Amino acid sequence: MTASPPDPARSFQDLILALQHYWAGQGCVILQPYDLEVGAGTFHPATTLRALGPLPWRAAYVQPSRRPKDGRYGENPNRLQHYYQFQVIMKPSPPDFQDLYLGSLAAIGIDQENHDIRFVEDDWESPTLGAWGLGWEVWCDGMEVSQFTYFQQVAGIDCAPVSGELTYGLERLAMFVQGIDNVFDLNFNGGSSNDRVTYAQVFKQAEEEYSRYNFEQADTRMLKRHFDDAEEECRTLLLKGGMVLPAYDQCIKASHLFNLLDARGVISVTERQAYILRIRELAKACGVAWLETAGGGAGGLAARGNG
Amino acid sequence: MPELLIELLSEEIPARMQERAAEDFRKLMTEGLEQAGLESEGARAFVTPRRLTLSIDELPGAAPDTREERKGPRTDAPSAAVEGFLRQAGVSLDQCVVEEDRKGSFYVAHIQRPGRATPDIVATLLPEVMRKFPWPKSMRWGSGQLRWIRPLHSVLATFDGQVIDLTIDGIRSGHVTRGHRFMAPQPIKVRRFEDYERKLRDAWVMLDGGERAETIRGEARTLAFAKGLRVVEDEGLLKETAGLVEWPVVLMGSFDKQFLSLPPEVIITSIRSHQKCFALRDPDGGLSNHYLLVSNMIARDGGKGIAAGNDRVIAARLADARFFWDQDRRTPLHDLLPKLDHVTFHAKLGSQGERVRRIEALTATIAENIGADVETARRAAQLSKADLVTGMVGEFPELQGMMGHYYAIEDGSNLAVASAVRDHYKPQGPTDMVPAAPVTLAVAIADKLDTLISFWAIEEKPTGSKDPFALRRAALGIIRLVLDNGLRLRLLSLMEWYRKRLLPSLPRGASGNFDAANLLDFFADRLKVHLRSEGARHDLIDAVFALGGQDDLTLMVKRVEALARFLDSDDGQNLLAGVRRASNILKIEEKKDGRRHDGVPDKNLLVQGEEKALASAIDRAEAQAKVAIANEDFEAAMRAIAKLRSPVDAFFDKVTVNADDPSFRENRLRLLNRIRAATLAVADFARIERT
């Protein structure tokens, strides 16, 4: 196939390319997905950690997100245990953040004169990350196409300046622009007839297999053990110092292990709360340690203090 | 007088907070202006998803001038002291007068301050009001410090057509606003409210939330009517949708008819709670596969695309609902019970499973008391909370009970059980329907009584305006269940039964502190509130409640009603007059003696005919009243006592109570005390205020 400008109405990957192109134009660094299992793009250190401290930051990236509990063995047209989020973070949140966002919708071909775009209250909270923010879910013709949040706290630490965060559910958005009712029918590559690769061809088998694993087969004793290991390693690394990012990786792992255990239904209500608290404590410890590093603005603050 | 116009344009304000915010804004501003000496007339506040607006029709141009006299140093004080005083007071020596007192003469500064100009006052007041604005939740954004509901974009502030110059968190005020986000985003210059409202309307912004709601209501009815359908009206949803748009446009969408096989409550809840759409009914009352959505756009294609998009989402939502419906029906409710053991009801009160077992035991006892089939009631209680762990109720908590009802029927439970599962949460508020089926009543009362007793046992009682566990509603619920169905329940004995049988099973630390008398008082208070709201005289309620030890709600109300009816009759007037004559003198003499005259009158000390007659009349009246009360015929009891009127009158005419011989006096007071005592079997007549 010859390269042509991205056409989000044609393919899933063109949607990604168009968003990357648009946000690159707004000064974002275009990152690649983080190479660990996460439940949402927010867990990427480029959001969680970079939202902390005084340094400006603009980034955009695709993040494969895993929600073991949402698996439906590939049988539900809307629910997946693995899907893509497109994540944008801008710190400090620019005054025209809403307009920039609407610009991105225009860039992927959503004609604002024929659609009904609404900002509907939805306060965001991640108990495991000790994070919360205010914002909306953005509706396009009644469909939630993005989450729009002004971070107030991350890792239990007040955000100053405040980051603006956008999360697009890429499959849903693609279904919308391609006019398709079943996620597995999405045209992934934009090819036609024999060249066409569908979302089903890429991911349906994975949905079936992972649903089986997540709900039925994951070895829960092993998962619990790994959770304990990750927790311990995170704390050890923080104690040794100079390894905030590796320590945070362990926090991410603990979070995913918890999600798996949760999907297996082996965590009681009281235990659930305890697990969440344990992860949050790790996230908080990482956040505090991050502020002591250059990335967390420690050098900048010191420099200002001296000057 | 000149007018004030303020608009705070921000990013989207949550619908549920808008109405309150407008009211708070109007109140805080007018109060602040008043404190600064400015009386405002015709203050109105408006709110849309993006703007909070205040318009005051008339406001003076400045606050009134003020005068102050300040005492200064003596005239012979060192000049440095005098100069210091002048500097501080901001006056010159010729603005001071010299006054004298015993110690000599001294300066008094006459300070005259012109009232501050209104724009200055507003420029100070508005930022103050904004900084302390009582949003339920507020936020910071960018690098700023201001907290507002969402990022603030502009401040429009004019007085008498002129911009009030102020700056808040880097935003400088002006006279520019913007119209509808998509249909008229360009800047609009305004000076006055009339201008503002008209230009906004031209720019597709309907400023008044009430007008937006009525527009939605009207358009919805028209669209439905054209299709021969009826809107499932929903005031809450109407308000919410009016808060989500600046220019409402109602559109009709539809979904596949196959979804109509889902329970109608599921469809209505699903499209309402997720999509904020109105359901429609066919002429025969069944749900239609059409629905109404409220958009914020006049789309170029007439809304076809918008409706189609919503159709897709609704179809996905209903497919989800059907997934839960199919999934849930695979497991009988009974098999879900073990799962309730893993759901916490309250940290100090254990799991839902434990709670259900308590409710079941209590239900059986109540069923026996009210003549409901005990086994059926027990089964219903067992299943009453099982739907809490179904997928559908997990998704739509407001369908609790309703889903249990459907699933119980699916499992082949009988209708009495299914209805009890559905209705045992009722009544949820003062206007909610009160169930009447005996099995439902048993479960409904047990559910609420268990909640009340267990929270009482862990000392989680409502205080002031705080009632996080809705215990007042639970008590009122029991009151209405009992009264509306004329149930005879001894609340105290139920509580004592609970104390013995169930309290020990509560988790450690929760079992020791239950104060039944205190909970009964709580019931009495709620009953008073309830009766008063039904229009009963509060003094009659007090007269009955003062008797103490009353724990049968129906009987208490019966007494109050009998009292009200009887006092309206001639006999009632007689009774009251007779009893009052007796009580009045008793009160006076008791006060003198510092004791009551409780003893039994001595027959041998009755000498005059009138007192003998009264004594035997009391004997008769007491005996008759006793029989009547045993039959709960309070009117008959009062009629019997009312017959004492003429012997009492005769007694007072001829007999001197305060006889010289103290034994006669004591005996006569005891006789009168018997009259009062006899009436206390019905009510405390001393509490009755008027006739």
Chai-1 contact restraints between the chains, C-beta under 6 A:
chainA,res_idxA,chainB,res_idxB,connection_type,confidence,min_distance_angstrom,max_distance_angstrom,comment,restraint_id
A,N78,B,A316,contact,1.0,0.0,6.0,A-B,restraint_1
A,P92,B,G142,contact,1.0,0.0,6.0,A-B,restraint_2
A,P92,B,S143,contact,1.0,0.0,6.0,A-B,restraint_3
A,S93,B,W141,contact,1.0,0.0,6.0,A-B,restraint_4
A,S93,B,G142,contact,1.0,0.0,6.0,A-B,restraint_5
A,Q98,B,E11,contact,1.0,0.0,6.0,A-B,restraint_6
A,Q112,B,F182,contact,1.0,0.0,6.0,A-B,restraint_7
A,E113,B,R300,contact,1.0,0.0,6.0,A-B,restraint_8
A,N114,B,A299,contact,1.0,0.0,6.0,A-B,restraint_9
A,N114,B,R300,contact,1.0,0.0,6.0,A-B,restraint_10
A,N114,B,D301,contact,1.0,0.0,6.0,A-B,restraint_11
A,N114,B,G305,contact,1.0,0.0,6.0,A-B,restraint_12
A,D116,B,S295,contact,1.0,0.0,6.0,A-B,restraint_13
A,D116,B,N296,contact,1.0,0.0,6.0,A-B,restraint_14
A,D116,B,M297,contact,1.0,0.0,6.0,A-B,restraint_15
A,D116,B,I306,contact,1.0,0.0,6.0,A-B,restraint_16
A,F119,B,E12,contact,1.0,0.0,6.0,A-B,restraint_17
A,E121,B,P14,contact,1.0,0.0,6.0,A-B,restraint_18
A,L134,B,M139,contact,1.0,0.0,6.0,A-B,restraint_19
A,D141,B,I306,contact,1.0,0.0,6.0,A-B,restraint_20
A,D141,B,G309,contact,1.0,0.0,6.0,A-B,restraint_21
A,D141,B,N310,contact,1.0,0.0,6.0,A-B,restraint_22
A,G142,B,Q275,contact,1.0,0.0,6.0,A-B,restraint_23
A,G142,B,N310,contact,1.0,0.0,6.0,A-B,restraint_24
A,G142,B,V313,contact,1.0,0.0,6.0,A-B,restraint_25
A,M143,B,V313,contact,1.0,0.0,6.0,A-B,restraint_26
A,Y150,B,M139,contact,1.0,0.0,6.0,A-B,restraint_27
A,Y150,B,W141,contact,1.0,0.0,6.0,A-B,restraint_28
A,Q152,B,M139,contact,1.0,0.0,6.0,A-B,restraint_29
A,P161,B,S143,contact,1.0,0.0,6.0,A-B,restraint_30
A,V162,B,R140,contact,1.0,0.0,6.0,A-B,restraint_31
A,V162,B,W141,contact,1.0,0.0,6.0,A-B,restraint_32
A,D181,B,R312,contact,1.0,0.0,6.0,A-B,restraint_33
A,S268,B,H342,contact,1.0,0.0,6.0,A-B,restraint_34
A,V269,B,H342,contact,1.0,0.0,6.0,A-B,restraint_35
A,V269,B,V343,contact,1.0,0.0,6.0,A-B,restraint_36
A,V269,B,T344,contact,1.0,0.0,6.0,A-B,restraint_37
